[in-house]
Amino acid sequence: MSEHTFKQYLKETKTCRNLFLKKNKDYGTAWRILRTSSLTDQLFIKAKRIRSIEQNGMMKVDEGVTSEYIGLVNYCIMALIQLELNEEAPLELEEKVVVDLYDKYHDATFELMKAKNHDYGEAWRDMRRSSLTDLILMKIFRVKQIEDNKGKTLVSEGLDANFQDIINYSVFALIKISEAGE
């Protein structure tokens, strides 16, 4: 992986983290009431909106796709946290706990990206952003199927790996948007 990609990735995820922590100050961890399947539905809504904007070339709500990709990253982090915490964990988490959990899943996902990016030779750079959106939607449909199967898979990756892939595809899309000056 190139040092350039490393810097771009961390710049984009820093933006995501900063927004997440600001919203945490505003709302606390109200999202903890959501089941993982509800978070998956939020991911679907965001990805579907991105695809609709890509296909129609216009939007009626004055929020571009950048905010949706940031939302995908942050909702996936929430989902990963929800997978870790049991139902007995408090709904309201202390800020330090939230920061530590966010950073834990960011760092693990970043390490996964570095490994995959090495093996795939940064193939995402030659992809269309719309293909990243489609891959995100496919991963969401996989997550929904795994959830419908009560988390059981026969030979496939689990929920956590799919959420991490969605994060990485979203960050790649954010990098492409930034490079295009959109």
C-alpha positions in Angstrom: 0.0 0.0 0.0 1.3 3.4 -0.8 2.0 6.0 1.9 -0.3 8.3 -0.1 -3.3 5.9 0.3 -2.5 5.6 4.0 -2.7 9.4 4.5 -5.8 9.7 2.4 -7.6 7.0 4.3 -6.7 8.5 7.7 -7.8 11.9 6.6 -11.2 10.6 5.5 -11.7 8.5 8.6 -10.7 11.4 10.8 -13.6 13.4 9.3 -15.9 10.4 10.1 -14.7 10.1 13.6 -15.0 13.8 14.4 -18.6 13.9 13.2 -19.4 10.7 15.2 -17.9 12.2 18.4 -19.7 15.5 17.9 -23.0 13.7 17.4 -22.2 11.7 20.5 -21.9 14.9 22.5 -25.3 16.0 21.1 -27.2 12.8 21.4 -25.2 10.4 23.6 -25.5 6.8 22.6 -29.2 6.8 21.8 -28.3 4.6 18.8 -27.6 1.8 21.3 -31.4 1.1 21.4 -31.1 -0.1 17.8 -30.8 -3.7 17.0 -28.1 -4.6 14.5 -30.8 -5.3 11.9 -32.0 -1.7 12.4 -28.5 -0.4 11.8 -28.3 -2.6 8.7 -31.6 -1.0 7.4 -30.0 2.5 8.0 -27.0 1.4 5.9 -29.4 0.2 3.2 -31.2 3.6 3.2 -28.0 5.5 2.9 -26.5 3.3 0.1 -29.8 3.3 -1.8 -29.9 7.1 -1.7 -26.3 7.2 -3.1 -27.2 4.9 -5.9 -30.4 6.9 -6.7 -28.3 10.1 -6.9 -25.8 8.3 -9.1 -28.4 7.0 -11.4 -30.6 10.1 -11.6 -27.8 12.6 -11.6 -29.7 14.8 -9.2 -31.0 15.1 -5.7 -33.8 17.0 -4.1 -32.4 17.0 -0.5 -29.5 19.3 -0.2 -27.1 16.7 1.3 -24.6 15.2 -1.1 -23.3 11.7 -1.2 -20.3 12.6 0.9 -22.4 12.8 4.0 -24.0 9.4 3.1 -20.7 7.7 2.8 -19.6 9.2 6.1 -22.9 7.9 7.6 -22.1 4.4 6.2 -18.8 4.4 8.0 -20.2 5.5 11.3 -23.3 3.2 11.2 -21.0 0.3 10.5 -18.8 1.3 13.5 -22.1 1.4 15.6 -23.0 -2.1 14.3 -19.6 -3.5 15.2 -19.9 -2.0 18.7 -23.4 -3.5 19.0 -22.1 -6.9 18.0 -19.6 -6.7 20.8 -21.8 -5.4 23.6 -24.4 -7.7 25.1 -27.9 -6.6 25.9 -26.9 -6.1 29.6 -24.5 -3.3 28.7 -25.9 0.1 29.5 -27.6 2.1 26.7 -25.7 5.2 27.6 -22.0 4.7 27.4 -19.4 7.0 28.8 -17.6 9.2 26.3 -14.2 7.5 26.9 -15.8 4.0 26.3 -17.3 5.3 23.0 -14.0 6.8 21.9 -12.1 3.6 22.8 -14.6 1.3 21.0 -14.8 3.6 17.9 -11.0 3.6 17.7 -10.8 -0.2 18.2 -13.0 -0.9 15.2 -11.4 1.9 13.1 -8.0 0.5 13.8 -9.0 -3.1 13.1 -10.7 -2.1 9.8 -7.7 0.0 8.8 -5.4 -3.0 9.3 -7.8 -5.2 7.2 -7.8 -2.6 4.5 -4.0 -2.5 4.4 -3.8 -6.3 4.1 -6.4 -6.5 1.4 -5.1 -3.4 -0.4 -1.7 -5.0 -0.6 -3.1 -8.2 -2.0 -5.4 -6.6 -4.5 -2.8 -4.0 -5.6 -5.1 -1.0 -4.9 -7.6 -2.2 -7.6 -10.2 0.1 -6.1 -8.4 3.1 -7.6 -9.3 1.8 -11.1 -12.9 1.2 -10.2 -15.8 3.5 -10.8 -17.3 5.1 -7.6 -20.7 3.6 -8.7 -19.1 0.1 -8.5 -18.1 0.8 -4.9 -21.7 1.8 -4.2 -22.9 -1.5 -5.8 -20.4 -3.5 -3.7 -21.7 -1.7 -0.6 -25.3 -2.6 -1.5 -24.2 -6.2 -2.1 -22.5 -6.4 1.3 -25.6 -5.0 2.9 -27.8 -7.7 1.3 -25.3 -10.3 2.5 -25.5 -8.9 6.0 -29.3 -9.0 5.9 -29.2 -12.6 4.8 -26.8 -13.5 7.6 -29.0 -11.7 10.1 -32.0 -13.6 8.7 -30.0 -16.8 9.3 -29.5 -15.8 12.9 -25.8 -15.0 12.3 -25.0 -18.4 11.0 -22.9 -19.0 7.8 -21.6 -22.2 6.3 -18.5 -21.0 4.6 -18.8 -17.2 4.4 -17.4 -14.3 6.4 -19.6 -13.1 9.3 -21.3 -9.9 10.0 -18.2 -8.1 11.3 -16.2 -8.7 8.1 -19.0 -7.4 6.0 -19.3 -4.3 8.1 -15.6 -3.7 7.8 -15.7 -4.1 4.0 -18.5 -1.6 3.8 -16.4 0.8 5.8 -13.4 0.4 3.5 -15.5 0.7 0.3 -17.1 3.9 1.8 -13.7 5.4 2.6 -12.4 4.5 -0.9 -15.4 6.4 -2.3 -14.7 9.4 0.0 -11.1 9.4 -1.3 -12.3 9.3 -4.9 -14.7 12.2 -4.2 -11.9 14.2 -2.6 -9.5 13.5 -5.5 -12.2 14.6 -8.0 -12.7 17.8 -6.0 -16.5 17.2 -5.6 
